[in-house]
Each structure stands twice: as C-alpha cells, then as structure tokens.
Amino acid sequence: MNTLARPVFTPNKYRSIFISDVHLGSYGCQASKLLDFLKNNTCDQLFLVGDIVDGWQMRGRVYWPQSHERVMQHLLQRAKEGTKVRYITGNHDEFLRNYGALKFDNIEIVNEYRLRNKDGRDFLVIHGDQYDVVTEHAPWIATLGDIGYNLLLRFNLVLNKIRSQFGYDYWSLSKWAKNTIKQAVSYMGDFETTVAEECKRRDFAGVICGHIHKAANREVVGVHYLNCGDWVESCTAIVHSHDGEFEIVEYEPSASHSESKVTNSQAPSMAFEQKDIA
C-alpha cells in the first residue's frame, strides 16, 4: 500500500541516504535542490548510486556552473567530516570504471556494493545500466536517446519559465512522457524485472539501483526492489532510518520552508550492516 504525507521538512539524521542520477555537468541537473536537501539531512553513510557526474555531456562543451561545483565541494566536505561516501559507478560516469575499486579517506568508488542485512539477507547496490539491453548491446541507440532526452529537458526549462510567469508550479514534460507513452512504461517495467531476476539468480534478497529515473520501493518477482529516482526531474532519494525503515523522499523546496513527500513509508524494516562484494 502506498502512502502519501507532507510533513514539515526538518533536519534528520539517517543511517544512510541513497541518491542517483544527479547528472552534474548537464543542463537538466537540479543541483541547488540537491544541495539544499543534503545540507538539511545528515547521515552516517552516503551512497551515490551512479550517474552523479554526466561524462557524456562533458565530451563536447563543458557546462559546470557554480551550483554544480557547490554540490561537489559539499560531498567532499561531508567525507572530510566523517561521512562514509560510497560512489557506485554508472554509465554516464563509466570513465571511473577504468580504475577499478578506489578508496581514499572516507570516499570509496566501486562498481557495485553489498549490503548485508542483520538477519543475513544481502542487498545489491548497483546503478543498473548493466541490465539495460539498449545500453549494453546498442550503445549508439542509447547515445541518440540521451541527445533527445537532453533536448527535451532544455525545452522543459523554457516551458517552465513561461509557466512560472503565469503562477504555475514546475511540471516535467519528460517525466510525463515516460509515464504515459506505452513503450517507455514497458521499458521501465522490463528493466525492473530484469534487475530483480538477476538479483534472485545471484542470491540477493533486494536491490538498490537507479538508471531509469523512476523511484520505486516494492517487491518485484519476490525481490525487494528500490530505485533512487533522480535529481533531474523528480528530485528523489532513498533514506534509511536508524529504526530500520527505507523510505522514498521527494524533495520540494518552497519559499516558507522545505517539505518532503514520503512514499511507501510502510516498506519492510531493513536494518543492515555493510560488506563489500568480493
């Protein structure tokens, strides 16, 4: 059962926070919202679940405004202050995969990570592009799709500037398209099933991923499937409280105060400890 609540947003201390698909270096990245969210939420460990930096967009003209730099500086400062930062590589920051597993101070860069539950169950933390048929077997189609997606995001910026002048709230054209076009809905469903089935094959009880920019917290083919969403359209994250609950938080700052929209708050309790995949 999905639940929806809009409590006043106050600083929280979580066991872990999971974010993915930030796409720093792209025009669609909502870096200011992410920075606001991170400043108002502290955690013992921060999981960056792929596509944090958009290497695809920076192959040509580099777009790196001050708001994107502030996010990077904040992440480094969090690590310096003791937060364990684990960067899971994605397809848009796949250049990091060339270096293998890296670790320096409180920052760790890996391709995937294992969360071992206290009851013995294991969760796979992975970006998810490895299980995307298009990305893996037809990268030229993925590149064309990325170009079209970013053009749509740029058009969306213009559209929402016009909407704001008439007093309307932000509206995501690309998110609407993904949720209504039959092929897009089918693609996302196929991705979720493929990831869940692979986790089951590898004896994982659950997965925490990103890649398709659609947050989720539900059971898929008997696997606990969690998707972080993104910070381009929906601005969502997965938070894990000290009492062992996973929640999806959709962040919406406002003029008076910041609010969070929590969905699937009745998800199974998941208190866990961490372990690297050998």
LINMO-V529326 format. One record per backbone hydrogen bond with DSSP energy under -0.5 kcal/mol. NH is the residue of the N-H (numbers start at 1). CO is the residue of the C=O. E is the energy in kcal/mol with one decimal. If there is no record, write none. Layout:
nh:co:e
NH:CO:E
NH:CO:E
This chain:
nh:co:e
5:262:-0.9
9:258:-1.7
10:8:-0.6
12:40:-1.2
14:12:-0.6
14:42:-2.8
15:240:-1.9
16:240:-1.6
17:45:-1.6
18:238:-3.2
19:47:-2.5
21:50:-2.7
23:51:-2.6
24:52:-3.2
26:23:-1.6
29:26:-0.9
30:231:-2.7
31:29:-1.0
34:30:-1.8
35:31:-2.8
36:32:-2.1
37:33:-2.4
38:34:-2.8
39:35:-2.4
40:36:-1.3
41:38:-1.0
42:12:-2.6
44:14:-1.4
45:15:-1.2
46:84:-3.0
47:17:-3.1
47:45:-0.5
48:46:-0.6
48:86:-3.0
49:19:-3.4
49:47:-0.8
50:48:-1.4
50:88:-0.7
54:24:-3.1
55:53:-1.2
55:92:-2.5
58:54:-1.1
59:56:-1.1
60:57:-0.7
64:62:-0.6
68:65:-0.7
69:65:-1.7
70:66:-2.3
71:67:-1.3
72:68:-1.8
73:69:-2.6
74:70:-2.2
75:71:-2.3
76:72:-2.2
77:73:-2.2
78:74:-2.5
79:75:-1.9
80:76:-2.2
81:77:-1.9
82:79:-1.3
83:78:-2.4
84:44:-2.4
85:83:-0.7
85:106:-2.9
86:46:-2.7
86:84:-0.6
87:85:-0.6
87:108:-3.5
88:48:-3.4
88:86:-0.7
89:87:-0.6
89:110:-2.1
94:91:-0.9
96:93:-1.8
97:94:-1.8
98:95:-0.9
99:96:-1.3
100:97:-1.1
102:109:-2.4
104:107:-2.7
107:104:-2.3
108:85:-2.5
109:102:-3.1
110:87:-2.4
110:108:-0.5
113:125:-2.1
114:275:-0.8
115:123:-3.1
116:114:-0.6
116:273:-1.8
117:115:-0.7
117:121:-4.8
118:271:-1.9
120:117:-1.9
123:115:-2.9
124:206:-2.6
125:113:-3.2
125:123:-0.5
126:124:-0.6
126:208:-2.0
127:89:-0.6
127:111:-0.5
131:128:-1.9
132:129:-1.7
133:131:-0.7
136:132:-2.4
137:133:-2.4
138:134:-2.1
141:138:-1.0
142:138:-1.6
143:139:-2.4
144:140:-2.1
145:141:-2.7
146:142:-2.1
147:143:-2.1
148:144:-2.4
149:145:-2.5
150:146:-2.4
151:147:-2.0
152:148:-2.0
153:149:-1.9
154:150:-2.1
155:151:-2.2
156:152:-2.0
157:153:-1.7
158:154:-1.6
159:155:-2.6
160:156:-2.4
161:157:-1.5
162:158:-1.8
163:159:-2.3
164:160:-2.4
165:161:-1.3
166:162:-0.8
166:163:-0.9
167:164:-1.4
168:163:-2.7
173:171:-0.7
176:172:-1.9
177:173:-2.4
178:174:-2.3
179:175:-1.8
180:176:-1.0
180:177:-0.6
181:177:-2.7
185:181:-2.2
186:182:-2.5
187:183:-2.4
188:184:-2.3
189:185:-2.1
190:186:-2.4
191:187:-2.3
192:188:-2.3
193:189:-2.1
194:190:-2.5
195:191:-2.7
196:192:-2.3
197:193:-2.6
198:194:-2.1
199:195:-2.2
200:196:-2.3
201:197:-2.2
202:198:-1.8
203:200:-1.3
204:199:-3.3
205:122:-2.8
206:122:-1.2
207:224:-2.5
208:124:-3.0
209:226:-2.5
210:127:-2.4
212:210:-1.8
216:227:-1.6
218:225:-2.4
220:223:-3.0
223:220:-2.3
224:205:-2.2
225:218:-3.2
225:223:-0.9
226:207:-2.3
226:224:-0.6
227:216:-2.5
228:209:-2.8
231:21:-2.2
236:230:-2.1
237:249:-1.9
238:18:-2.4
239:237:-0.5
239:247:-2.6
240:16:-2.7
241:239:-0.5
241:245:-2.1
244:241:-1.7
246:268:-0.7
247:239:-2.1
248:263:-1.6
249:237:-3.0
249:247:-0.5
250:248:-0.5
250:261:-2.5
251:235:-2.8
251:249:-0.6
252:259:-1.9
254:257:-0.7
259:252:-1.2
260:7:-1.0
261:250:-2.4
262:5:-1.3
262:260:-0.6
263:248:-1.9
263:261:-0.5
264:3:-0.6
267:264:-1.3
270:244:-5.8
272:270:-0.5
273:116:-3.6
275:114:-2.4
278:276:-0.5
